[in-house]
């Protein structure tokens, strides 16, 4: 997860995304980006919303009325959202909260901490992080491959644990376990293209 400075110099953490309306009473299923949802989503907790500018919720915040786990899924109720139609207007919104100075979030980094880090695969440096992009579904690390390690173009790497299992700010590196073809052309693809040319 990437923390981001979003308003008036305050450090904020992205802690969740509203995935879909749940039921008829305004509940919303949550995708959690926090290790401690019971502390973050207490009644009265207020979140800044990241939504498209065209959304009526743009520039607004929401307040939690209730948080619970239903059928194994985290669900949140929001003040002023009392029906399914209202809940659907918040689908895909990303929730941010002010970071407590004395309670840093686990596995959260700021953009400036990540930019410039070496990208390491199997103990070999294959590039550097040049920027971070915050997308609705997940953050992306934008990586410039080292000379000779790929196509030379920037590579977008989903910032998820399965692909970026570790970040070591002190050592100045992020470790990646990318799927085949993310940093280089697949040999099979080249072979298939050659076969098509032969035909």
N, C-alpha and C positions, 0 to 999 in steps of 0.2 A: 504494500500500500504506500502511496505517496501523499505526504502532507503538503499543503500549499498555502501560501500567504494570499488570502482572498479579499480581505477588506480592512482598510484603515490600519494596516500594519499588524493586525492581530494574526497570530499563528492559528490556523484552523486545521483540523483533521477530517478527512473524509471517513465517515463511519458506517454508511449504508446507502443502499439504493432501493427505492420503492419499485417492486417488480410488477405486481399486478393487484387489481382489486380482489378482495376476498369476502365473499358473502354479500349481504344486502345492507349492512349497517355501517359502511364506511371504512371497514378494515382494509389494510394493505399488507401484502406479503413483503418481507424485507430480505434483501441480500445483504448480509452483514460483512463489514470490513473492519470490525473491531473484535478483540478477544474478550471483551467484557460487556456484552449487550445489556445485562441486568443493571449495570451501573450507568451506562450511557443513556438508556431509554426509560428512565424513571419518569413517573407522571410529573409534568411540569417542565421537563427538559425541552429546551428550545433549539431548533436547528435552522441553519441558513440553507436555502434551497438553491441548487444549481439546475436550472431549467432553461429551455430556449427562450429568447427574448420575446417571442410571440405568445408565450404562455401567460395566462392571467396571474400565475403565481410568480412571475419573474420579479426579482427584487424583494420578495417577501420571505418570511420565516414561518415555521410551524411549531406548534407545541404538542408534546405527547400527552394524550389522555390516558392511555393504557398500553402496556406491552405484555404479550403473552406468547407462548408456544402452542400452536394448534396443529395436531397431526404431524408433529415433528418439524413444522415450519414456523420461523419467527414471524409474528404478526404485530402490527402497530395500529393503534387508533389515534386519530389526530383531532384536536379541538376544532370544532366548526365543520368537520367532515362527517356527515351523519348518514350518507347513503352511498350506494354503489356508483352513481353518476359522479358525485363529488370526488370519490376515491379515484375513479378512472382519470380525472383531470390531473392527478399527481403521479401517474404511472411513469416510470423511468427517471423521476427526479432523484438527484443525488443529494445526500444529507451531509452537511458539514457542521462541526461544532468547534467552539473555541477550545484550544488546548490548554489544559491546566499546566502551569509552569512546573509544578512539583509532581505531576503524574504523566510522564511521557507515555505515549501509546507504544505498545510492542509492535515491532516490525513496521514502523512508519518512518519515512525519510522525506526531507524536503528536496525540491527539485535541485537546488544549488548544491546539495550534498551528493547527488547522483551524477550530475553533469561533470564530465572529465574523468570518471572512473574507468579503469581498464576493464575490458570484458574478457573473461577467461573461460575457455572450454578445454577440458582435459589437460589442465596445467599449461595451456598455451594462450597467450594474449592474441585475440583475434579482432580487436577493435576497441573503440572508446564510445562511451555514452556522450552524445552531443546535445540532447535535450529530452524532455519528458512531455508527452502529450496526454491530456486527461480526456478520455473518451467516456461515453455513458456507461458502457459495459465494464471497462477496465482501463487501467493506465497502460501506456505503451512507452517502452524505452526506445528511443531512436538512436541507433548505433551506426557509427561510421566504421566499416571494416578496415583492418590494417591492409597495407599493400600486399597483394598476393594471397590474401585469405578469403577473397570472395569477388563479387562483381564490381566492387568499388562504389556501388550505390548505397545510400542509407538503407538500413534494415530496421523494420518495425518489429519489436519483440514484445509480446504481451507480458506485462509485469505480473505474472502469477507464479506461485511457488513451484509448479510443475516444470516451468521453463527457466525460472530464475530462482534456484533453490537457496542462494545465500548472497547477502550483501555485507561487505566488510569495509566500512568507511575508513577505519584506521589504516588498513592495508591498501586502500585505494583501488578496490576491485569488486566486481560483481561476477559471480559464477553463473554460467548458463548451460543448460542441457537442451539445446534446441532440437526440434524434429528435423529429419533429413530434408535438405533443400532450402532451409531458411537462410543460410549464409552462403550457399553455393548451388550451382546448377546440379541437378541430379544426373548422373551418367546415363540412366535409363531414358531420360527425357531427350538427351542429345542423340542417343542411339535411335530413338523412335523418329526423331526429325530427319536423321540421315536416311533411314529406311524409306520415309515418305518421299524424300527428294529422289531416291533411286527409282521409285515407281513413276 
